[in-house]
Each structure stands twice: as structure tokens, then as C-alpha cells.
């Protein structure tokens, strides 16, 4: 089944022939995985199970870093067959505003912005 997707926040990741990112407009959305060549939906977090809100995505060291607009930060294994979450945390002292800024990974650190606050996490292996 080919399905159109609305990339609301921008930022899609192409990895091993799959396109990962958020789909959905102001009415809501979810994390999706599409076959890049065919456009077929491989999985969609709106379809059954626990829904993942739309958000922004980055890729580093073979993992997807997905920040939902409600502020949760998820670590996801790219997998064309099903959603595989490897970790998550909620930002401390979160503002009431939607989290629309993209996560940034550089030099073994994860940077998250929430309005006028910048959070930095050491994500190097063994840290």
C-alpha cells in the first residue's frame, strides 16, 4: 500500500533503503518507516500499539534519536519490520511549549533545546 505522508516538522532520515520520520500535520502525527523506493508504509506508530507523537529525528552511530513534540527523547533502532525502542527519557524541567527543535549529535554529545534552555548529554559508549 503506497501512502502519502505529511512531514510536518521537517527532517527525514534515509537509512538502508528506509525513510524514517514524523508524519502528520496539526491534527497529530506519528513516527513512520517507509520503503524509500516504493513509498510503501513498512510501519506506522498510529497503527495499533502505543502511539509515538510527531517530532524531529537525527541519526548517529546507526541509531535514530527521535524527540517528540511533547519533549520525550527516544533512542530507536532502525528496523524495516517493526518499531524497536532501545531507550527513552523525559527532559527535566520541561517548558509547557511544544519541543520542535531538532536533536543535534556532535562529538559524542546530544544537544536538546527547549525554548531558552540548552541541555547537553554525553552519549559516548561507556560514559
N, C-alpha and C positions, 0 to 999 in steps of 0.2 A: 504494500500500500504506500503510495507516494503521498506525502502530506506537506502542505506549506507550513512554514514556521515563521513566527514573528520574533526577530532578535531585538528585544526591547532595550536592553542596556548596552548593546554592542559587545563585542568580544566573543568570538567563537574560536575553538581550538581544533585544528585538523591534526589527528594523530593516528597513524597506522590505518589510513583509509576511512576513519570515522570522524564525524564532526560533532563536537561536544559544546554545549552552551545552553543558555536560558532561552526559553521561548514563551512568549505571552506579552500582551500589552497591559494597559492599565487595569484590565479586568482580572489580572492574575496571571500566573505562569508557572513554569516548572523547568527543571533540568531535563534535557533530552540528549539522545545519541542518534545520529543519522548516518546512514551509509553515504559517503561523500559522492560516489559515482552515480548512484541511483536515486538518492533522495529518500529512500525508504526509511521509515522510523524503525530503529532497532530496539529502543526502549524510550519510555516517556514517564517521568515520575508523576504525571497526572493519572496514569492508568493503574488503578489499584495500588494497594500498599500505602506507605506513608509518603505524602507529597513533599517534594523539596521546592521551596519558593524560588522564584526567579532571582537572578543575581548576576555576579560578574565572575569570570573564570580566568585562571592563569595556569601555565604548565611549567613544571620544573622537575628534573630528575625522574621523569616517567610517571609523575603523579599530577592530578588535577587539583588545584586549590580553588575552591568554589565558595564565594562569600555571598550568602543570601541577603536579600534586602532587609531582612529582619535582624541582620548582624551576625548570625551563626557562621562560623568558618568551618568548612568541611574539607577533608582530605579524601580524594576519590581515586580509585584505581581505574584507569581507562580500560573498559571491557565492553566489547560489542554485544555480548549476550545478555548481560544484566548489570544492574547498578551494584557497585561494590564500594561501600564506605569503609575507609581504613582509620578514620579518626574525625573528631569534631571538638570544638569548644565554642563557648559563648563569650563574647567580648566583655571584659569588666567595665563597669561604669558607663554603660551604653547610653547614648543620647536617644531621644524619642524620634529622631528623624530617620527616614529610610537610609540604609547603607548602600549607596550607589557607586562609590569609588571602587576601582578595581584593586584586587590584591597585587602587590608587587613583590617579586622574589629576586634578590640580588645578594651575591657574596654570602650565601648561607643564611640569609635573614629574610623573614616575611614581614612586609610593611603593610599596615592597615591604617586607613584614615577614617576618622569619624568626626565630621564637622571640623572643629579646630584642634583635634587631638590626633597625634600620630603615635601608633603603637608599633613596637619592633619586637619580633620573636626570633630567637636563634633556632633554626630548624636543621642545623647540620647533624648528620648521623653521629650518635654517641654524645650529643650535647646534653 
